[in-house]
Amino acid sequence: RSTYYDLVKKMNRPDVDADLKAEIKAIYEENEGRYGYRRIRDKLTNRGQKVNHKKVQRIMKELGLKCVVRMKKYKSYKGKVGRIA
C-alpha cells in the first residue's frame, strides 16, 4: 500500500529537470545527434549550467537520445616490410 501512495505522490510532483531536458534536447538537435553525454555536458558547462555527467546520461536515456557512432575506416597495410634490425 505504501508503494502505491509513494507512486501517486511522485506523479503529482512537477518535473524538476524540465528546463534541463529541454536544453539537452536543443543541444542534441543543434548538432544533429552527433554529441554524446560528455560533449553535451561540456556545452552545458560553457552555458553556465553545472551538471554532473551521470545526470546528463540519465536524462538522455529517458528521452531516448543516442549519439551517432562513426565507423572506423578500414586500413590495410599495403607495401613492403623494411629490414628488421
Buried (B, 14 or more C-beta within 10 A) or exposed (E): EEEEEEEEEEEEEEEEBEEBBEBBBEBBEEBEEEBBBEBBBBBBEEEEBEBEEEBBBEBBEEEEBEBEEEEEEEEEEEEEEEEEE
